[in-house]
């Protein structure tokens, strides 16, 4: 599963976890799926990002400290753009 971090230690990085490793609650919402993996974000953070199109990308490098990407030698990043009027 993926969760878009809202800040603190890892900035606002998308993080990857084994299902059940990150405890979700009523403040997390599911945005969709990426290759069969659920993608979540906190409801408060979604309020800021609800007018954007998000793309999850992977690049070589060191990932976030709690994410599964570290042993893979990659880093997940979010690319965003404002939604066009026909996408709202």
N, CA, C and O of each residue as an XYZ file, in Angstrom:
352
protein
N       0.839     -1.181      0.000
C       0.000      0.000      0.000
C       0.877      1.235      0.000
O       2.018      1.203      0.461
N       0.333      2.327     -0.522
C       1.026      3.615     -0.506
C       0.257      4.582      0.387
O      -0.968      4.517      0.485
N       0.997      5.478      1.034
C       0.383      6.554      1.814
C       1.186      7.817      1.552
O       2.410      7.834      1.682
N       0.479      8.866      1.184
C       1.123     10.161      0.951
C       1.378     10.812      2.301
O       0.445     11.240      2.980
N       2.642     10.883      2.684
C       3.014     11.482      3.958
C       2.685     12.967      3.950
O       2.847     13.646      2.936
N       2.227     13.457      5.080
C       1.827     14.859      5.181
C       2.879     15.763      5.749
O       2.601     16.939      5.985
N       4.059     15.281      5.977
C       5.101     16.148      6.514
C       5.844     15.484      7.647
O       5.896     14.258      7.735
N       6.418     16.292      8.510
C       7.219     15.850      9.644
C       8.539     15.278      9.139
O       9.207     15.909      8.319
N       8.919     14.120      9.605
C      10.248     13.558      9.352
C      10.563     13.329      7.879
O      11.690     13.568      7.445
N       9.600     12.877      7.120
C       9.845     12.520      5.728
C       9.303     13.541      4.736
O       9.138     13.224      3.559
N       9.026     14.748      5.184
C       8.471     15.744      4.283
C       7.113     15.304      3.797
O       6.322     14.757      4.566
N       6.835     15.530      2.547
C       5.550     15.088      1.992
C       5.813     14.060      0.900
O       5.447     14.251     -0.259
N       6.452     12.978      1.295
C       6.836     11.924      0.363
C       5.804     10.806      0.342
O       5.214     10.487      1.373
N       5.582     10.208     -0.830
C       4.754      8.997     -0.865
C       5.566      7.848     -0.273
O       6.744      7.681     -0.589
N       4.938      7.075      0.572
C       5.653      5.981      1.226
C       4.935      4.668      0.951
O       3.710      4.630      0.839
N       5.702      3.599      0.842
C       5.180      2.273      0.522
C       5.344      1.359      1.731
O       6.415      1.297      2.335
N       4.267      0.651      2.076
C       4.271     -0.248      3.225
C       3.638     -1.580      2.839
O       2.844     -1.656      1.902
N       4.002     -2.628      3.574
C       3.264     -3.878      3.445
C       1.881     -3.638      4.034
O       1.737     -2.884      4.997
N       0.875     -4.269      3.466
C      -0.495     -4.111      3.960
C      -0.521     -4.480      5.446
O      -0.016     -5.529      5.843
N      -1.116     -3.604      6.259
C      -1.216     -3.828      7.695
C      -0.085     -3.226      8.501
O      -0.178     -3.136      9.726
N       0.987     -2.809      7.832
C       2.127     -2.229      8.542
C       1.849     -0.801      9.008
O       2.364     -0.379     10.043
N       1.053     -0.067      8.267
C       0.654      1.288      8.647
C      -0.808      1.238      9.061
O      -1.667      0.795      8.298
N      -1.073      1.687     10.252
C      -2.445      1.661     10.749
C      -3.213      2.859     10.200
O      -2.857      4.008     10.462
N      -4.254      2.586      9.447
C      -5.111      3.635      8.902
C      -6.265      3.874      9.869
O      -6.605      3.007     10.674
N      -6.866      5.066      9.779
C      -8.048      5.342     10.597
C      -9.026      6.178      9.793
O      -8.856      6.337      8.584
N     -10.043      6.711     10.444
C     -11.101      7.448      9.756
C     -10.617      8.752      9.123
O     -11.347      9.360      8.339
N      -9.411      9.188      9.444
C      -8.893     10.420      8.831
C      -8.158     10.148      7.520
O      -7.752     11.090      6.841
N      -7.980      8.883      7.153
C      -7.320      8.524      5.896
C      -8.369      8.165      4.854
O      -9.358      7.494      5.149
N      -8.134      8.624      3.631
C      -9.045      8.290      2.539
C      -8.267      7.585      1.427
O      -7.094      7.870      1.184
N      -8.946      6.672      0.773
C      -8.337      5.953     -0.348
C      -8.557      6.776     -1.612
O      -9.690      7.091     -1.976
N      -7.445      7.120     -2.280
C      -7.530      7.884     -3.524
C      -7.678      6.985     -4.740
O      -8.238      7.394     -5.757
N      -7.178      5.772     -4.634
C      -7.239      4.856     -5.767
C      -6.247      3.730     -5.603
O      -5.823      3.409     -4.493
N      -5.882      3.132     -6.726
C      -4.936      2.023     -6.734
C      -3.850      2.271     -7.765
O      -4.083      2.889     -8.804
N      -2.663      1.778     -7.459
C      -1.525      1.848     -8.374
C      -0.982      0.433     -8.509
O      -0.421     -0.112     -7.558
N      -1.142     -0.157     -9.672
C      -0.703     -1.539     -9.914
C      -1.199     -2.479     -8.825
O      -0.444     -3.327     -8.349
N      -2.448     -2.341     -8.429
C      -3.044     -3.220     -7.436
C      -2.763     -2.845     -5.992
O      -3.215     -3.534     -5.077
N      -2.022     -1.762     -5.770
C      -1.724     -1.303     -4.412
C      -2.604     -0.102     -4.079
O      -2.665      0.860     -4.844
N      -3.280     -0.161     -2.938
C      -4.115      0.959     -2.504
C      -3.250      2.188     -2.219
O      -2.120      2.068     -1.744
N      -3.795      3.367     -2.515
C      -3.090      4.638     -2.276
C      -3.966      5.510     -1.385
O      -5.114      5.800     -1.722
N      -3.413      5.930     -0.235
C      -4.157      6.700      0.763
C      -3.499      8.052      1.020
O      -2.324      8.270      0.727
N      -4.303      8.944      1.577
C      -3.840     10.262      1.993
C      -4.751     10.690      3.136
O      -5.910     10.280      3.193
N      -4.236     11.510      4.044
C      -5.100     11.995      5.124
C      -6.147     12.944      4.539
O      -5.888     13.647      3.562
N      -7.310     12.950      5.141
C      -8.418     13.794      4.684
C      -8.021     15.280      4.700
O      -8.351     16.019      3.772
N      -7.318     15.714      5.748
C      -6.882     17.117      5.835
C      -5.949     17.481      4.678
O      -6.092     18.540      4.067
N      -5.004     16.602      4.386
C      -4.073     16.877      3.290
C      -4.800     16.883      1.949
O      -4.488     17.689      1.072
N      -5.771     15.981      1.791
C      -6.534     15.937      0.550
C      -7.240     17.264      0.288
O      -7.375     17.668     -0.867
N      -7.689     17.944      1.327
C      -8.338     19.244      1.157
C      -7.422     20.237      0.435
O      -7.896     21.066     -0.341
N      -6.120     20.155      0.687
C      -5.160     21.028      0.005
C      -4.883     20.579     -1.427
O      -4.618     21.405     -2.300
N      -4.946     19.277     -1.663
C      -4.529     18.717     -2.943
C      -5.699     18.346     -3.854
O      -5.468     17.827     -4.945
N      -6.934     18.590     -3.450
C      -8.082     18.084     -4.207
C      -8.234     18.701     -5.597
O      -9.001     18.185     -6.410
N      -7.541     19.763     -5.881
C      -7.613     20.400     -7.198
C      -6.397     20.067     -8.059
O      -6.106     20.760     -9.033
N      -5.690     18.995     -7.686
C      -4.490     18.620     -8.426
C      -4.586     17.193     -8.955
O      -5.273     16.344     -8.387
N      -3.888     16.955    -10.045
C      -3.716     15.615    -10.588
C      -2.370     15.134    -10.058
O      -1.352     15.798    -10.256
N      -2.358     13.986     -9.389
C      -1.130     13.461     -8.807
C      -0.620     12.290     -9.621
O      -1.389     11.428    -10.048
N       0.688     12.271     -9.831
C       1.351     11.163    -10.506
C       2.442     10.640     -9.591
O       3.320     11.394     -9.171
N       2.391      9.361     -9.284
C       3.435      8.727     -8.486
C       4.519      8.250     -9.439
O       4.245      7.526    -10.396
N       5.750      8.661     -9.167
C       6.873      8.279    -10.021
C       7.928      7.614     -9.147
O       7.923      7.767     -7.926
N       8.820      6.885     -9.774
C       9.915      6.233     -9.064
C      11.214      6.618     -9.765
O      11.303      6.578    -10.992
N      12.222      6.992     -8.971
C      13.521      7.404     -9.498
C      14.613      6.711     -8.686
O      14.367      6.303     -7.550
N      15.807      6.571     -9.245
C      16.911      6.017     -8.450
C      17.213      6.938     -7.270
O      17.082      8.157     -7.382
N      17.615      6.361     -6.147
C      17.988      7.166     -4.993
C      17.586      6.502     -3.695
O      17.193      5.335     -3.668
N      17.690      7.266     -2.619
C      17.340      6.757     -1.292
C      15.952      7.245     -0.920
O      15.676      8.444     -0.968
N      15.084      6.325     -0.552
C      13.711      6.655     -0.226
C      13.527      7.147      1.193
O      14.493      7.347      1.929
N      12.267      7.339      1.568
C      11.900      7.808      2.899
C      12.281      6.771      3.952
O      12.379      5.580      3.656
N      12.493      7.229      5.168
C      13.064      6.374      6.207
C      12.191      5.198      6.629
O      12.724      4.198      7.109
N      10.886      5.278      6.472
C      10.020      4.192      6.910
C       9.449      3.384      5.753
O       8.685      2.447      5.982
N       9.798      3.721      4.530
C       9.191      3.129      3.349
C       9.956      1.899      2.866
O      11.163      1.779      3.078
N       9.230      0.984      2.209
C       9.838     -0.232      1.664
C      10.794      0.030      0.504
O      11.517     -0.872      0.082
N      10.803      1.245     -0.007
C      11.638      1.522     -1.177
C      13.131      1.541     -0.866
O      13.933      1.368     -1.784
N      13.535      1.741      0.372
C      14.945      1.892      0.731
C      15.793      0.713      0.257
O      16.794      0.942     -0.422
N      15.445     -0.544      0.581
C      16.297     -1.642      0.128
C      16.320     -1.816     -1.390
O      17.202     -2.490     -1.923
N      15.360     -1.214     -2.085
C      15.312     -1.333     -3.541
C      16.203     -0.304     -4.238
O      16.430     -0.398     -5.445
N      16.715      0.688     -3.475
C      17.567      1.708     -4.071
C      16.807      2.702     -4.927
O      17.366      3.291     -5.852
N      15.528      2.887     -4.618
C      14.708      3.833     -5.372
C      14.015      4.791     -4.416
O      14.016      4.598     -3.200
N      13.431      5.817     -4.989
C      12.685      6.808     -4.226
C      11.390      7.088     -4.969
O      11.395      7.311     -6.179
N      10.285      7.074     -4.241
C       9.001      7.446     -4.820
C       8.818      8.952     -4.677
O       9.116      9.526     -3.630
N       8.330      9.575     -5.724
C       8.063     11.007     -5.686
C       6.673     11.274     -6.262
O       6.154     10.499     -7.067
N       6.092     12.377     -5.834
C       4.798     12.804     -6.362
C       5.027     13.990     -7.287
O       5.718     14.948     -6.940
N       4.443     13.905     -8.446
C       4.411     15.041     -9.376
C       2.968     15.507     -9.417
O       2.047     14.690     -9.441
N       2.771     16.806     -9.424
C       1.407     17.309     -9.405
C       1.226     18.444    -10.404
O       2.170     19.149    -10.762
N      -0.007     18.592    -10.833
C      -0.395     19.717    -11.681
C      -1.843     20.043    -11.353
O      -2.603     19.170    -10.934
N      -2.220     21.290    -11.541
C      -3.609     21.678    -11.303
C      -4.517     20.989    -12.304
O      -4.165     20.825    -13.472
N      -5.684     20.589    -11.836
C      -6.661     19.990    -12.731
C      -7.164     21.025    -13.733
O      -7.325     22.200    -13.403
N      -7.405     20.577    -14.942
C      -8.000     21.411    -15.968
C      -9.510     21.513    -15.695
O     -10.070     20.623    -15.055
N     -10.170     22.562    -16.160
C     -11.612     22.692    -15.905
C     -12.437     21.474    -16.289
O     -13.401     21.139    -15.601
N     -12.072     20.807    -17.377
C     -12.827     19.614    -17.802
C     -12.536     18.382    -16.940
O     -13.217     17.366    -17.082
N     -11.544     18.449    -16.053
C     -11.202     17.320    -15.174
C     -11.817     17.450    -13.772
O     -11.841     16.485    -13.008
N     -12.305     18.637    -13.444
C     -12.809     18.872    -12.082
C     -14.070     18.085    -11.841
O     -14.641     18.154    -10.752
